[in-house]
């Protein structure tokens, strides 16, 4: 309910625009932001590990990235109704007068401005990333990573400024729930037991509604990662069962400018102390090993598949690579940020890491990386390089 003060500023009479409601919604939103930040940090470090970490990354559990990135996208989508509810509870503060009442209040206003704008931008960009639409001229990954730190910093500043108020309303019950300054000023009778109980019921209804919204958007999207819910996947851009050879395709051969002609004279080059080349027939003649591993992509979808091919560690051993050596993998694709990929020894020496030649019992088709692609456990999909034609052991 909104009124006017002296015909200039609106006056909000709704009892749920209060610190208690804002704190209740904020707890849920804060948990979602924390999960998104931690899982996003994991994804970034797996894709671009610093030198001190690259050799220490582990390939176990095999479903690790599937879980963390699925949580990242699912929680980010769930945060949309939470953020809208949070904004609804606090938007009357946009009309405070005077707009700044001191240093502490200025920090509060600044933290809110940065926090809200960054959160909205992060969610907007993240949703567009799930459908692989990038209408901006900058790198999504780098900007998303930088904004995550801005969002976290503004959130910590906001919590520091508001800590006394948050602490006071963290577990408030009964009559005091309805006695925020704004509510008492607008309706002095709000301190009565009946009014307090009515406000408490309204707050419970609001939280149930927000919880239902969170549950609904989660159920209709998380099936792209959580197999038992795949039939309920209505809004997710990648359905587990849609795609050639039983697996979705993110980047097609045409998009990567890889044609059937380009692979006609294909040979695998393995550069190392004892460099060598193999034709496709020679590669197929080597011992083939099976592996059941998921493809897990940054957009949030994932699915397990049956792969077979040559162990990467066997190819490296044949080239005389040291046991602690990393490997650089080069694709035939002509464009893209992941044309060259590097694996630390934890991945390269894992017995499940394959230069795969077959998928679900069939020869790889061109969109899935024919004639050969990398498949490794606990690895982002963008690093499961397709159309591999060269493997190098850095000096």
Buried (B, 14 or more C-beta within 10 A) or exposed (E): EEEEEEEEEEBBBBBBBBBBBBBBBBEBBBBBBEBBBBBBBBBBEBBEBEEEEBEEBEBEEBBBBBBBBBBBBBBBBBBBBBBBBBBBBBEBBEBEEEEEEEEEBEBBBBBBEBBBBBBBBBBEBBBBBBEBEEEEEEEBBEBBBEBBEBBBBBBEBBBEBBEEBBEEBEEBEEBEBBBBEBBBEBBEEBBEEEBBBBBBEBBEEBBEEBBEBBEBBBBBBBBBBBBEBBEBBEBBBBBBEEBBBBBBBBBEBEBBEBEEEBBEEBEBBBBBEEEBEBEBEEBBEBEBBEBEBBBBBBBBBBBBBBBBBBBBBBBBBBBBBEEEBBBBBBBBBEEEEBBBBBBBBBBBBBEBBBBBBBBEEEEBEBBBBBBBBBBBBBBBBBBBBBBBBBBBBEE
